Amino acid sequence: MGSQQYIQVEKKEDIAIVTINRPEKLNAMNIDVVKEMDNVIDHLDKDDGVKVVIITGAGEKAFSAGADIEYMTKISPLEAEKYALTGHATLNKIENSNKPIIAAINGYALGGGCELALSCDIRVASKNAGLGQPEVTIGICPGWGGTQRLIRIIGSARAKEMIYTGKRISAEEAFQMGLVNKVVELPQLMDECMNIAKQIAKNSAIAVRISKTLLNRGIDSDINTGLKLEIFGWSLCFSHPDREQRMTAFVQKSKK
Ligand code: COA
């Protein structure tokens, strides 16, 4: 995948850990960080040896403090559009990746950092984490999907409060509103994410992949379209040898 300045990838068996490594800037995502992340996701998507991806930030303070504010002080509307398009393309790639992706939120997840977490399938936060969409405090609105994904995850009233106030919420508050799946102490964060990843990885990769597609496509479809898609996805599982092996193994075991 070429040499990366800001994004590290470590593989632990069939689980890939992707780390944003710019801790001196609280893992803020300048355009190079975003492009490297895009490149990494492309590679992992094609790697059949990887079943689950975990995204985290380097250090003990931040998952990511968001888009790079210093860079944004200098850019024109057209450059801003390009920055937004780049962010959207990468976060869409994460959301639509054929692997489940877990955000291990190890500290601040603000602005684009929160939006990055929103594009992941599952979010686990450490107790010290703080999440928020503070864009309005610096004169912009969320620009990497926050206005669209947050509302779908936590509902309109809570998303509007978070985005209009720009306030930071604790990991515990994020858990209460369903924004994160779990809260653990920071030293336990990676173990917890690895446990979830291992549980997923031992299941049929094709069945998990089809489930992800159905869940993601269904949420923006009407219920009948979503249910129809489910029938197609379910039937497609029967074309894979994994289904036959797993069902036969189950039946043989229960006959013993
Ligand atoms: N973009 C660029 N640089 C950032 C950044 C961002 N989003 N967030 C933090 N940094 C940089 C700081 O400028 C500082 O750099 P310096 O040491 O060269 O001055 C470094 O990261 C450490 O941040 P600092 O603000 O000193 O840490 P803190 O502990 O006092 O505060 C935060 C932490 C997260 C509360 C604060 O950094 C912050 O509010 N960041 C911006 C969050 C935000 O609004 N994100 C949305 C952007 S759209």
Boltz pocket constraint, residues with backbone or C-beta under 6 A from the ligand:
constraints:
  - pocket:
      binder: B
      contacts: [[A, 23], [A, 24], [A, 25], [A, 26], [A, 28], [A, 65], [A, 66], [A, 67], [A, 68], [A, 69], [A, 70], [A, 108], [A, 110], [A, 111], [A, 112], [A, 134], [A, 135], [A, 138]]
      max_distance: 6.0
